[in-house]
Amino acid sequence: MYRDFYGLKKKPFELVPDDEIIFMSEGHKEAFSTLFYGVIERKGFIVLTGDVGTGKTTILRLLKRSLRKRCIVAMVSNPTLTIHDFYMYLSSLFKLRSASRAKARFMIKFQELLELKAKTGIHVVLAIDEAHLLSPEMFEEIRLLSNLGMDAGAALTIVLVGQPELDHILSNPKMRALRQRITIRYHIPLFRPYDTRRYIIFRLQKAGARRLNIFDYDAVELVHEYSKGCPRLINILCDHALLSGYAANKIVIDADIIRDSARELELAGPEPQKGKGFLGRLLGM
């Protein structure tokens, strides 16, 4: 609805991840470099944490793409599996078709895979997204799975990616055996104000904007305050603001539009969240 009005070729703040549009703040660059180093140096267990919407999965996909010539990378995006289903899923990811019927059969075939890849200089990486959702039993299975990597000359690196509560889970005394194997940890920081400004301009450029001052300075400052520097919330708020600005026939998004959009989205910010926003008033809601 608003693309032509603002001179955009496509929506700049889509929520669906796009591997061709990846903004790397200093924190994201450091997160990626840390993971890349940990895998290349075969550091065993690596833990990456970050708040909801900070780009953990995007970094994981970028890592997989960057390592495809050096490593076999298998990503588990939904760890809420039974132990039996987990090994069946790994059998599929690693193309061990004959190993999907039983855990013991999988272990034998997976060990063979690790030993073969170790001889050819190929490293095997198992990345588990949303790892904070793993059950205690699954954490133990993963720890035991890492033993195969040790037997194969450290040919296996396991990357655990999750929300900050993952650190809390791993601090449990019952997790000490696994915790002792973690050699690298990194927490993705939220954007600083400077990052938020760069991010908004970056997304507008990628959307083909003919002008990059669609959001004025005060609007960008408020976007940062309401989003707390979370990329996903920046996308949600900016997209809503563009729709509100279009509905109000305003070619520049100002602070008032951001306040009203944040109010409609029920985002806590620097000011009380009361009343109706632009869309609510125009639509009589």
C-alpha positions, -999 to +999 in steps of 0.1 A: +000+000+000+028+024+009+056+014-015+048+038-044+039+066-019+074+064-004+093+055-036+101+020-026+106-010-048+097-034-020+088-034+017+119-025+036+111-040+069+099-075+062+099-099+092+108-129+070+146-134+071+163-127+037+198-141+034+205-115+007+197-086+031+219-091+062+228-061+083+258-067+105+263-045+135+296-047+154+280-071+178+268-093+149+302-092+132+318-103+165+293-131+170+299-144+135+337-142+139+335-160+172+315-188+158+336-191+127+368-192+148+353-218+171+343-241+143+376-237+123+397-243+154+375-273+164+367-259+199+341-286+207+311-269+223+302-233+214+273-213+230+257-183+213+229-164+231+208-134+224+174-119+232+144-127+211+147-111+176+184-102+177+194-122+147+208-154+162+193-177+135+204-153+107+240-155+120+237-193+121+225-195+085+253-172+075+278-194+093+265-225+075+268-207+041+303-195+049+315-230+059+300-251+032+333-257+015+351-267+047+325-284+068+294-304+068+269-283+088+236-297+100+211-274+117+183-285+141+158-257+142+132-274+164+149-292+193+116-302+210+120-338+198+120-372+216+153-389+217+142-414+191+130-386+167+162-366+174+184-394+161+160-401+132+163-364+123+201-364+125+202-395+103+183-375+077+204-344+080+237-363+077+222-386+050+227-418+071+196-435+058+204-469+070+210-456+105+175-442+112+159-472+129+179-474+161+202-452+182+230-478+183+229-481+145+231-443+142+261-442+166+280-467+145+272-449+112+279-415+126+312-426+141+322-439+106+312-405+091+333-386+116+363-408+111+360-406+073+356-368+073+385-364+097+408-382+073+398-359+045+401-327+065+363-321+065+349-310+099+313-319+110+292-292+127+259-298+145+241-265+153+210-266+175+188-235+174+164-226+202+186-248+225+170-233+256+140-256+247+160-288+250+150-312+278+176-323+304+176-357+287+184-342+253+213-321+267+228-353+281+223-371+247+241-342+230+270-343+255+274-381+249+272-375+211+302-352+214+322-382+227+322-396+192+338-364+180+366-368+205+371-404+194+374-392+158+400-366+166+378-337+175+360-339+141+327-327+156+318-292+168+284-286+185+269-251+185+241-244+210+221-212+201+194-199+223+178-171+244+196-158+275+179-185+297+202-210+280+230-197+302+208-201+332+201-237+323+237-245+317+246-230+351+226-258+368+250-281+388+235-311+370+249-296+337+285-294+350+297-323+327+284-305+297+294-270+309+330-281+313+332-288+276+320-254+265+351-235+253+335-204+237+305-183+247+291-151+231+260-130+238+247-108+209+241-073+222+211-052+213+217-023+188+231+009+201+214+041+188+241+044+161+233+008+149+196+015+147+201+045+125+225+026+102+200-004+102+170+018+091+191+034+063+204+000+052+169-015+049+157+015+030+186+012+006+180-025+000+143-017-007+154+007-035+144+039-017+149+070-038+155+091-006+169+079+027+153+106+049+119+090+050+123+088+088+135+121+104+161+122+131+137+124+160+117+095+146+148+073+144+157+082+180+122+071+192+124+039+171+155+030+191+139+038+224+107+019+218+125-011+202+153-011+228+176-018+198+160-052+189+161-057+151+128-075+150+110-048+169+126-021+147+111-039+117+076-042+132+076-006+144+090+009+112+066-011+090+036+001+110+049+037+109+051+036+071+016+024+069+004+050+094+023+077+075+008+067+042-027+067+058-020+102+071-005+114+038+028+123+054+058+118+032+082+121+062+078+098+093+082+120+123+082+114+161+044+117+164+039+088+139+064+067+158+047+074+191+013+066+178+025+034+160+042+023+193+010+030+212-010+008+188+016-019+190+016-016+228+054-011+229+066+003+262+087+034+257+097+068+271+062+081+273+028+068+286+010+045+262-025+060+261-050+070+234-053+060+198-027+062+170-030+075+134-045+043+121-069+040+150-082+076+145-084+074+107-103+041+108-125+051+137-111+024+160 
